[in-house]
Each structure stands twice: as structure tokens, then as C-alpha cells.
Amino acid sequence: MGIGTGIFLIVLGAILAYAVRAEVSWIDLQVAGVVLMLAGGALIFLTLYFWRERRRRNEVTIVEEARLAHSTGGVPPDPPDAEVR
């Protein structure tokens, strides 16, 4: 369920609330249409909210540490991007 389902519920509710002119004894189609539209809007809102939360939690900061090993009495090696003379 997601944005597509929410849009489907809104469209179905609008059709029931505004386009259908049938009389059913056991349900009021206009009220059912409004309830479906509200449910579709709530579903879209919740989907967007949880997408935002998931995107925020997946931020990872990677820190790399490079250690050079050399003898204590010698000269450290040149960095790889140093110019050769």
C-alpha cells in the first residue's frame, strides 16, 4: 500500500460521493465516498511520512583513517600525488 493505493481510494470515494446517484437501503453512498477520500488522503500522508523517516535514518557518515607505517629513524615516504623531480 502506498501512494497509488491512496490515489485509488480518493478517486473511488469521489466517484461514490459525487457521480453515483443510486439509492441503497443499507449504506449511504455519499458518506462512504467521503470516508474513502479521507482514508486515501491519510494513507498518502502516512506513506510520505514513513518515506521521510526511512530516508533520514539511512544517512551514514563514513570516516576513513589512513595510517602510515615507517621506521622511527627514517624519512617518511612521499605521498602518492607528489611530483617527481
Buried (B, 14 or more C-beta within 10 A) or exposed (E): EEEEBBBBBBEBBBEBBEEEEEEEEEEBBBEBBBBBBEBBBEBBEEBEEEEEEEEEEEEEEEEEEEEEEEEEEEEEEEEEEEEEE
